[in-house]
Amino acid sequence: MKINKVNPEAIAAPVGQYSHVTIVPRHAELVVLSGQVGNDKNGVFPSDIEKPICIMHWRI
């Protein structure tokens, strides 16, 4: 099963390992996660660096 990733030349290159377009074969299981941030259930961002990372991993 081959997954194709495409980045059209007409738009800016994506950041990091992302792709603008991903083509997944028919009948494949597809799970998409995007935009995970470290705020708590009330929308508050913790003041330290470790807690938001834990929150993001818990959500995934």
C-alpha positions as CSV (number, residue, x, y, z in Angstrom):
1,M,0.0,0.0,0.0
2,K,1.6,3.3,-1.1
3,I,0.8,6.7,0.4
4,N,1.6,9.6,-1.9
5,K,2.5,13.0,-0.6
6,V,2.4,16.0,-2.9
7,N,3.5,19.6,-2.4
8,P,2.4,21.8,-5.3
9,E,5.0,24.2,-6.5
10,A,2.5,27.0,-6.9
11,I,2.2,27.5,-3.1
12,A,4.7,27.9,-0.3
13,A,6.5,24.8,0.9
14,P,5.0,23.2,4.1
15,V,6.8,23.5,7.4
16,G,8.8,20.5,8.7
17,Q,7.6,17.0,7.7
18,Y,4.2,18.1,6.6
19,S,2.7,17.7,3.2
20,H,0.0,19.8,1.6
21,V,-1.7,16.8,0.0
22,T,-1.7,13.2,1.1
23,I,-3.3,10.5,-1.1
24,V,-4.2,7.4,0.7
25,P,-5.2,4.2,-1.2
26,R,-8.9,3.2,-1.2
27,H,-10.0,0.8,1.6
28,A,-7.1,1.9,3.9
29,E,-7.8,2.9,7.4
30,L,-7.2,6.7,7.8
31,V,-6.6,8.5,11.0
32,V,-5.9,12.2,10.9
33,L,-4.5,14.3,13.8
34,S,-3.7,17.9,13.4
35,G,-3.4,21.1,15.5
36,Q,-2.9,19.5,18.9
37,V,-2.1,22.2,21.4
38,G,-1.3,22.0,25.1
39,N,-4.3,23.9,26.6
40,D,-6.4,22.2,29.3
41,K,-10.1,21.5,29.0
42,N,-10.9,25.1,30.0
43,G,-8.7,26.5,27.3
44,V,-6.0,27.6,29.7
45,F,-2.3,27.1,28.7
46,P,-0.1,25.9,31.6
47,S,2.8,28.2,32.6
48,D,5.5,25.5,32.5
49,I,6.8,23.6,29.4
50,E,6.2,20.0,30.6
51,K,2.4,20.1,31.2
52,P,1.3,21.2,27.7
53,I,3.4,18.4,26.2
54,C,1.8,15.8,28.6
55,I,-1.7,17.2,27.6
56,M,-0.9,16.9,23.9
57,H,0.3,13.3,24.2
58,W,-2.7,12.3,26.3
59,R,-5.0,13.6,23.6
60,I,-3.3,11.6,20.9
